[in-house]
Structures are given as structure tokens and as C-alpha cells.
Amino acid sequence: MAAISEFRKKKLLYVFHVFFDINQSGEIDRKDFELAIMKICELRGWPVGNAKNKETHDSMFKIWDGLRTKADSDNDGQISVDEWCNMWDAYAKNPNSVLDWQVRYMNFMFDLEDASNDGTIDADEFSTVYSSYGVDKNECQVAFKKMSKGATEVNRDQFAVLWREYFSSDDPAAPGNFIFGKTTF
């Protein structure tokens, strides 16, 4: 596995296990993305045939293709924990060399959270998404306050800075550590 701090490794594994390895097989594959799409569309009430359902399918499979291309170093169609951590460690060493799929995923998550489609995320929107992934709603509220530094909303540009921080920072107090609803790692 990549030589990364235990703190950053815990953050990376949290995202791996909660948001990507949906079937909990220990690896990420296309089936995980199919399950994630179903969960997201159900959360938002987007039935098959709905434009947002199709958009979610298209975006998520583009994310999968980009992730697989970048991280699947042994070309077995699956992303292992080691491959995942190695990929994000390379990102942390040069966060300005962000990959298209990473930008797509960041924007996808922002748009998922921005249920009102007003260009900002508030605490309720944030908590609705992350509590649907099993994070306690109160913890989500606390995480939002830490992430937003007390502001009532976070816009896309602020979210991008926080995102970069999550995947590259070893500072436990960095506001970006809280973008996925958790307050402790």
C-alpha cells in the first residue's frame, strides 16, 4: 500500500467502503456503480426513464471508466484498496493534476447534495445525503458546521477547495475532512 499517513488512509478507506464498494466485496467494480446508481436515484426519487436517472447513469459510468483507467493497475476490472490508496496518494502529491473523472465525481457529489439546485449546499441538504449512507444526522450537522467554518452554505468553488483538502491533507483540523459527513476518523 502507498506510504500515506494513517489519518489520510482512514479517510480514503471511508470513501472506498461507504461510497464505492457498495456490495462490500472488498474491491470496487462496475456492479458497485450499478448499485450506487440505484441508491442515488431512489434517494432523489428519480425513476427509470426520468432525465435525472439517465444523467446519473451517464455520469456514474463515466466516473467508473475514468477510475478504472487510472487506478486498475493490474487490469482485472476491479479496484483494490491498494490501487485506490496509490491513486489518491499520487493525487495528494500533485493535487493540481486532478483527473477528469475526479472532477466529474466532485461535481456529481456537489450536485447530489444541492437538492434545491440553487448553487449552494446547506446543512439540511448535506445531512440528507450522508445520513442516507448511514452517518448519524446529528454528526452530519456537526460535520457541515466544521466544513463550512460556520457559514450556512457552501458553494461549488468552496466545495472544490474542501474536496482537494479531503484527499490530500494530513491535518485533522482541516475543514475539508468533513465533506463526507463524518467528524472522526
Secondary structure, DSSP 8 states (H G I E B T S, - for coil): -----HHHHHHHHHHIIIII-TT-SSSB-HHHHHHHHHHHHHHHT--TT-HHHHHHHHHHHHHHHHHHHHH-TT-SS-B-HHHHHHHHHHHHH-TTS--HHHHHHHHHHHHHH-TT-SSEEEHHHHHHHHHTTT--HHHHHHHHHHHTTT-SEEEHHHHHHHHHHHHH---TT-GGGGTTS-S--
